[in-house]
Amino acid sequence: MSKRIAVLLSGCGVFDGAEIHESVVTLLELDKAGAEVTCMAPDITQHKVVNHLTNSELDESRNVLVESARIARGDIMNISSAKVEDFDALILPGGFGAALNNCDFAINGPNGDVNSDVAKLIQDFHGAKKPIGAMCIAPALVAMALKSKNIQLTIGSDEGVAGGIGALGNVHVNCATEDILVDAENKVVTTPAYMTAGGIAQAAEGISKLVKKVLDLA
């Protein structure tokens, strides 16, 4: 029977949404493994909109669910409708949207908040002992949603983010781009991806290992 995997997106584009390379590599690896994939995102306004050509902020408004649908080719679920019992595992690609839209770690660090639907989904998966995979900056989102759970996570080696994860009552472990960190007890798998990757091939090494491990644990 195919594993049913939820993929949580946060918009479309590294500077204000989900990291497209990470998202696509994740979806590719899941498809190659024969998994049944459901993309989802919150139906909320993006924190900001960035011109990715100039990296300048635009004076306009966009919706996280609508923008995420670009990556999902229109086949996407509003996270408010997601139920943990319908899935075997959850994977979170990175991109600044994970830390700007799905939570506000990029603004307020460990003192910030998580979107209520996003927090509930992550907490439900953890409570059901179903695996969670997160890459790039998304492990900080997981650390916020699962505060004080003593979960081992990695975003690579950035001291500032690592300190924030520690302040949330979880444990940061340095990790090479091509590798994964597995917290077997909590069924949480993380990899640095573009927090440290020099290109898509390098990021894909860790993402591929993450997807395989999440499916093994599911």
HELIX and SHEET records of a PDB file:
HELIX    1   1 ILE A   20  LYS A   32  1                                  13    
HELIX    2   2 VAL A   64  ILE A   71  1                                   8    
HELIX    3   3 ILE A   79  SER A   81  5                                   3    
HELIX    4   4 VAL A   84  ASP A   86  5                                   3    
HELIX    5   5 PHE A   96  LEU A  100  1                                   5    
HELIX    6   6 PHE A  105  ASN A  108  1                                   4    
HELIX    7   7 GLY A  109  ASN A  111  5                                   3    
HELIX    8   8 SER A  116  GLY A  127  1                                  12    
HELIX    9   9 ALA A  138  ALA A  145  1                                   8    
HELIX   10  10 GLU A  159  ALA A  167  1                                   9    
HELIX   11  11 ALA A  193  MET A  195  5                                   3    
HELIX   12  12 ILE A  200  LEU A  217  1                                  18    
SHEET    1   A 7 ILE A  76  ASN A  78  0                                        
SHEET    2   A 7 GLU A  36  ALA A  41  1                                        
SHEET    3   A 7 ARG A   4  LEU A   8  1                                        
SHEET    4   A 7 ALA A  89  LEU A  92  1                                        
SHEET    5   A 7 ILE A 132  MET A 135  1                                        
SHEET    6   A 7 VAL A 188  THR A 191  1                                        
SHEET    7   A 7 LEU A 181  ASP A 183 -1                                        
SHEET    1   B 2 VAL A  49  ASN A  51  0                                        
SHEET    2   B 2 SER A  56  LEU A  58 -1                                        
SHEET    1   C 2 GLN A 152  LEU A 153  0                                        
SHEET    2   C 2 VAL A 171  HIS A 172  1                                        
END                                                                             
